[in-house]
Amino acid sequence: MTIATGDSVTFEYTGRLDDGTVFDTSRLDVAEDAGLADAQPDRDYTPLTVDVGAEQVIEGMEDGLVGLEEGESTTIEIPPEKAYGEWSEQQVQEYETDELREMLGGETPEEGAYLEAQNGQVGEVVHADEDTVRVDLNHELAGKTLAFDVEIVDVN
């Protein structure tokens, strides 16, 4: 059966960056080899099931699944605009150090730390001094072309 919008699709996947770095996978053996299993010890590595067209995965993944068939394996290349968008300077926010310290309950932000905003968005502190703190709220995969090796397990 060929996958179309509205189908429920179960698939195995491994996501890689241009340099071959694995950033996500549904396969435990790949996660162990890439060091992801240690970083996420409570995660279940199982095939992913999505309803195509329901925006449960990034746009490029949905587009790439359409037309594939059960049992098929392929690599789906996804440009930034169909993944997590281009990296944007507008997503880098600047705060007064004292103001941010107060928001953090007295904790002093340090470069390399990750902060979670009230809306759940996560940002990395990319600069911190006595006066200002800059937090990059771009998704960590923004601006990157992604390659997903997928194997279609089931189509309903």
Secondary structure, 3 states (H helix, E strand, C coil): CECCCCCEEEEEEEEECCCCCEEEECCHHHHHHHCHHHHCCCCCCCCEEEECCCCCCCHHHHHHHCCCECCCEEEEEECHHHCCCCCCHHHEEEEEHHHHHHHCCCCCCCCCCEEECCCCCEEEEEEECCCEEEEECCCCCCCCCEEEEEEEEEEC
